[in-house]
Protein backbone atom coordinates (compact mmCIF):
# COMPACT_ATOMS: atom_id res chain seq x y z
CA UNK A 1 0.00 0.00 0.00
CA UNK A 2 1.18 3.48 -0.81
CA UNK A 3 0.19 6.83 0.65
CA UNK A 4 -1.26 9.39 -1.75
CA UNK A 5 -1.78 13.08 -0.95
CA UNK A 6 -5.47 13.87 -1.26
CA UNK A 7 -5.90 17.07 0.78
CA UNK A 8 -3.28 19.80 0.60
CA UNK A 9 -2.20 21.75 3.68
CA UNK A 10 -4.33 24.81 2.88
CA UNK A 11 -7.50 22.73 2.51
CA UNK A 12 -6.90 20.93 5.81
CA UNK A 13 -6.07 24.12 7.71
CA UNK A 14 -9.12 25.80 6.19
CA UNK A 15 -11.39 22.90 7.12
CA UNK A 16 -10.34 22.64 10.76
CA UNK A 17 -10.13 26.43 11.18
CA UNK A 18 -13.71 26.82 9.98
CA UNK A 19 -14.83 24.10 12.39
CA UNK A 20 -13.06 25.80 15.31
CA UNK A 21 -14.10 29.37 14.46
CA UNK A 22 -17.73 28.47 13.77
CA UNK A 23 -18.19 26.50 16.98
CA UNK A 24 -16.26 29.02 19.05
CA UNK A 25 -18.42 31.79 17.63
CA UNK A 26 -21.60 29.88 18.52
CA UNK A 27 -20.69 30.23 22.19
CA UNK A 28 -19.03 33.66 22.25
CA UNK A 29 -21.37 36.25 23.69
CA UNK A 30 -18.92 39.18 23.77
CA UNK A 31 -19.87 41.23 20.70
CA UNK A 32 -16.42 42.43 19.59
CA UNK A 33 -14.86 38.95 19.74
CA UNK A 34 -17.88 37.47 17.95
CA UNK A 35 -17.50 40.10 15.23
CA UNK A 36 -13.74 39.53 14.85
CA UNK A 37 -14.26 35.78 14.60
CA UNK A 38 -16.96 36.37 11.99
CA UNK A 39 -14.65 38.55 9.90
CA UNK A 40 -11.89 35.96 10.25
CA UNK A 41 -14.34 33.30 9.06
CA UNK A 42 -15.29 35.46 6.09
CA UNK A 43 -11.60 35.87 5.25
CA UNK A 44 -11.16 32.10 5.37
CA UNK A 45 -14.14 31.66 3.06
CA UNK A 46 -12.83 34.19 0.52
CA UNK A 47 -9.46 32.41 0.53
CA UNK A 48 -11.21 29.05 0.02
CA UNK A 49 -13.23 30.35 -2.91
CA UNK A 50 -10.01 31.56 -4.55
CA UNK A 51 -8.37 28.21 -3.75
CA UNK A 52 -11.38 26.49 -5.32
CA UNK A 53 -10.32 27.89 -8.69
CA UNK A 54 -6.52 27.81 -8.50
CA UNK A 55 -5.62 25.37 -5.72
CA UNK A 56 -4.54 21.76 -5.76
CA UNK A 57 -6.48 19.32 -7.97
CA UNK A 58 -8.77 17.88 -5.26
CA UNK A 59 -9.48 21.34 -3.81
CA UNK A 60 -10.76 22.77 -7.09
CA UNK A 61 -14.51 23.10 -7.41
CA UNK A 62 -14.32 21.58 -10.89
CA UNK A 63 -13.05 18.32 -9.38
CA UNK A 64 -16.15 17.80 -7.25
CA UNK A 65 -18.89 19.94 -8.73
CA UNK A 66 -21.98 17.74 -8.43
CA UNK A 67 -23.96 16.89 -11.53
CA UNK A 68 -27.04 14.65 -11.71
CA UNK A 69 -25.12 12.02 -13.68
CA UNK A 70 -22.16 12.23 -11.27
CA UNK A 71 -24.45 11.76 -8.28
CA UNK A 72 -26.18 8.83 -9.98
CA UNK A 73 -22.82 7.24 -10.83
CA UNK A 74 -21.60 7.71 -7.26
CA UNK A 75 -24.71 6.08 -5.80
CA UNK A 76 -24.11 3.12 -8.13
CA UNK A 77 -20.48 2.96 -6.92
CA UNK A 78 -21.67 2.87 -3.31
CA UNK A 79 -24.07 0.01 -4.11
CA UNK A 80 -21.30 -2.01 -5.79
CA UNK A 81 -18.60 -0.89 -3.29
CA UNK A 82 -16.38 0.36 -6.11
CA UNK A 83 -15.74 3.91 -4.87
CA UNK A 84 -12.56 5.40 -6.30
CA UNK A 85 -10.04 5.71 -3.42
CA UNK A 86 -8.18 8.47 -5.32
CA UNK A 87 -11.27 10.67 -5.24
CA UNK A 88 -11.37 13.77 -3.06
CA UNK A 89 -14.97 14.83 -2.49
CA UNK A 90 -17.48 12.55 -4.12
CA UNK A 91 -20.46 14.24 -5.86
CA UNK A 92 -22.68 14.03 -2.76
CA UNK A 93 -19.85 15.32 -0.58
CA UNK A 94 -19.29 18.09 -3.11
CA UNK A 95 -22.94 19.05 -2.87
CA UNK A 96 -22.61 19.27 0.93
CA UNK A 97 -19.40 21.30 0.71
CA UNK A 98 -20.99 23.81 -1.66
CA UNK A 99 -24.04 24.03 0.62
CA UNK A 100 -21.87 24.61 3.69
CA UNK A 101 -19.76 27.24 1.93
CA UNK A 102 -22.87 29.13 0.76
CA UNK A 103 -24.48 28.94 4.21
CA UNK A 104 -21.29 30.12 5.92
CA UNK A 105 -20.97 33.04 3.51
CA UNK A 106 -24.64 33.93 4.11
CA UNK A 107 -24.21 33.84 7.90
CA UNK A 108 -21.16 36.11 7.59
CA UNK A 109 -23.08 38.56 5.40
CA UNK A 110 -26.06 38.69 7.76
CA UNK A 111 -23.70 39.16 10.70
CA UNK A 112 -22.03 42.04 8.88
CA UNK A 113 -25.44 43.51 8.02
CA UNK A 114 -26.40 43.63 11.70
CA UNK A 115 -23.58 46.12 12.28
CA UNK A 116 -24.78 48.52 9.61
CA UNK A 117 -26.91 51.51 10.60
CA UNK A 118 -29.54 50.48 8.04
CA UNK A 119 -30.05 47.06 9.68
CA UNK A 120 -29.14 47.83 13.32
CA UNK A 121 -31.75 46.10 15.50
CA UNK A 122 -33.77 44.84 12.52
CA UNK A 123 -35.33 41.62 13.75
CA UNK A 124 -35.51 39.74 10.46
CA UNK A 125 -31.76 40.14 9.90
CA UNK A 126 -30.98 38.85 13.39
CA UNK A 127 -33.48 35.99 12.97
CA UNK A 128 -32.01 35.05 9.58
CA UNK A 129 -28.48 35.13 11.02
CA UNK A 130 -29.49 32.79 13.85
CA UNK A 131 -31.52 30.52 11.56
CA UNK A 132 -28.61 30.20 9.12
CA UNK A 133 -26.30 29.33 12.01
CA UNK A 134 -28.72 26.62 13.14
CA UNK A 135 -29.03 25.23 9.60
CA UNK A 136 -25.22 25.07 9.42
CA UNK A 137 -25.19 23.03 12.64
CA UNK A 138 -27.69 20.56 11.17
CA UNK A 139 -25.79 20.36 7.86
CA UNK A 140 -22.50 19.85 9.71
CA UNK A 141 -24.09 17.03 11.72
CA UNK A 142 -25.19 15.30 8.52
CA UNK A 143 -21.75 15.94 7.00
CA UNK A 144 -20.06 14.15 9.92
CA UNK A 145 -22.57 11.27 9.77
CA UNK A 146 -21.96 10.92 6.02
CA UNK A 147 -18.18 10.89 6.56
CA UNK A 148 -18.53 8.15 9.17
CA UNK A 149 -20.90 6.09 6.99
CA UNK A 150 -18.71 6.47 3.89
CA UNK A 151 -15.62 5.57 5.92
CA UNK A 152 -17.36 2.39 7.01
CA UNK A 153 -18.72 1.52 3.55
CA UNK A 154 -15.47 2.18 1.69
CA UNK A 155 -12.95 1.17 4.38
CA UNK A 156 -11.25 4.54 3.76
CA UNK A 157 -10.48 6.53 6.91
CA UNK A 158 -11.79 9.89 5.70
CA UNK A 159 -11.21 11.65 9.02
CA UNK A 160 -7.56 10.61 9.14
CA UNK A 161 -7.20 11.77 5.53
CA UNK A 162 -8.54 15.22 6.46
CA UNK A 163 -6.03 15.38 9.33
CA UNK A 164 -2.91 14.09 7.59
CA UNK A 165 -3.83 14.81 3.97
CA UNK A 166 -2.81 11.28 2.95
CA UNK A 167 -4.80 8.20 2.08
CA UNK A 168 -3.55 4.63 1.83
CA UNK A 169 -4.24 3.21 -1.61
C-alpha positions in Angstrom: 0.0 0.0 0.0 1.2 3.5 -0.8 0.2 6.8 0.6 -1.3 9.4 -1.8 -1.8 13.1 -1.0 -5.5 13.9 -1.3 -5.9 17.1 0.8 -3.3 19.8 0.6 -2.2 21.7 3.7 -4.3 24.8 2.9 -7.5 22.7 2.5 -6.9 20.9 5.8 -6.1 24.1 7.7 -9.1 25.8 6.2 -11.4 22.9 7.1 -10.3 22.6 10.8 -10.1 26.4 11.2 -13.7 26.8 10.0 -14.8 24.1 12.4 -13.1 25.8 15.3 -14.1 29.4 14.5 -17.7 28.5 13.8 -18.2 26.5 17.0 -16.3 29.0 19.1 -18.4 31.8 17.6 -21.6 29.9 18.5 -20.7 30.2 22.2 -19.0 33.7 22.3 -21.4 36.3 23.7 -18.9 39.2 23.8 -19.9 41.2 20.7 -16.4 42.4 19.6 -14.9 38.9 19.7 -17.9 37.5 18.0 -17.5 40.1 15.2 -13.7 39.5 14.9 -14.3 35.8 14.6 -17.0 36.4 12.0 -14.7 38.6 9.9 -11.9 36.0 10.3 -14.3 33.3 9.1 -15.3 35.5 6.1 -11.6 35.9 5.2 -11.2 32.1 5.4 -14.1 31.7 3.1 -12.8 34.2 0.5 -9.5 32.4 0.5 -11.2 29.1 0.0 -13.2 30.4 -2.9 -10.0 31.6 -4.5 -8.4 28.2 -3.8 -11.4 26.5 -5.3 -10.3 27.9 -8.7 -6.5 27.8 -8.5 -5.6 25.4 -5.7 -4.5 21.8 -5.8 -6.5 19.3 -8.0 -8.8 17.9 -5.3 -9.5 21.3 -3.8 -10.8 22.8 -7.1 -14.5 23.1 -7.4 -14.3 21.6 -10.9 -13.1 18.3 -9.4 -16.2 17.8 -7.2 -18.9 19.9 -8.7 -22.0 17.7 -8.4 -24.0 16.9 -11.5 -27.0 14.6 -11.7 -25.1 12.0 -13.7 -22.2 12.2 -11.3 -24.4 11.8 -8.3 -26.2 8.8 -10.0 -22.8 7.2 -10.8 -21.6 7.7 -7.3 -24.7 6.1 -5.8 -24.1 3.1 -8.1 -20.5 3.0 -6.9 -21.7 2.9 -3.3 -24.1 0.0 -4.1 -21.3 -2.0 -5.8 -18.6 -0.9 -3.3 -16.4 0.4 -6.1 -15.7 3.9 -4.9 -12.6 5.4 -6.3 -10.0 5.7 -3.4 -8.2 8.5 -5.3 -11.3 10.7 -5.2 -11.4 13.8 -3.1 -15.0 14.8 -2.5 -17.5 12.5 -4.1 -20.5 14.2 -5.9 -22.7 14.0 -2.8 -19.9 15.3 -0.6 -19.3 18.1 -3.1 -22.9 19.1 -2.9 -22.6 19.3 0.9 -19.4 21.3 0.7 -21.0 23.8 -1.7 -24.0 24.0 0.6 -21.9 24.6 3.7 -19.8 27.2 1.9 -22.9 29.1 0.8 -24.5 28.9 4.2 -21.3 30.1 5.9 -21.0 33.0 3.5 -24.6 33.9 4.1 -24.2 33.8 7.9 -21.2 36.1 7.6 -23.1 38.6 5.4 -26.1 38.7 7.8 -23.7 39.2 10.7 -22.0 42.0 8.9 -25.4 43.5 8.0 -26.4 43.6 11.7 -23.6 46.1 12.3 -24.8 48.5 9.6 -26.9 51.5 10.6 -29.5 50.5 8.0 -30.0 47.1 9.7 -29.1 47.8 13.3 -31.8 46.1 15.5 -33.8 44.8 12.5 -35.3 41.6 13.8 -35.5 39.7 10.5 -31.8 40.1 9.9 -31.0 38.9 13.4 -33.5 36.0 13.0 -32.0 35.1 9.6 -28.5 35.1 11.0 -29.5 32.8 13.9 -31.5 30.5 11.6 -28.6 30.2 9.1 -26.3 29.3 12.0 -28.7 26.6 13.1 -29.0 25.2 9.6 -25.2 25.1 9.4 -25.2 23.0 12.6 -27.7 20.6 11.2 -25.8 20.4 7.9 -22.5 19.8 9.7 -24.1 17.0 11.7 -25.2 15.3 8.5 -21.8 15.9 7.0 -20.1 14.2 9.9 -22.6 11.3 9.8 -22.0 10.9 6.0 -18.2 10.9 6.6 -18.5 8.1 9.2 -20.9 6.1 7.0 -18.7 6.5 3.9 -15.6 5.6 5.9 -17.4 2.4 7.0 -18.7 1.5 3.6 -15.5 2.2 1.7 -12.9 1.2 4.4 -11.3 4.5 3.8 -10.5 6.5 6.9 -11.8 9.9 5.7 -11.2 11.6 9.0 -7.6 10.6 9.1 -7.2 11.8 5.5 -8.5 15.2 6.5 -6.0 15.4 9.3 -2.9 14.1 7.6 -3.8 14.8 4.0 -2.8 11.3 2.9 -4.8 8.2 2.1 -3.6 4.6 1.8 -4.2 3.2 -1.6 
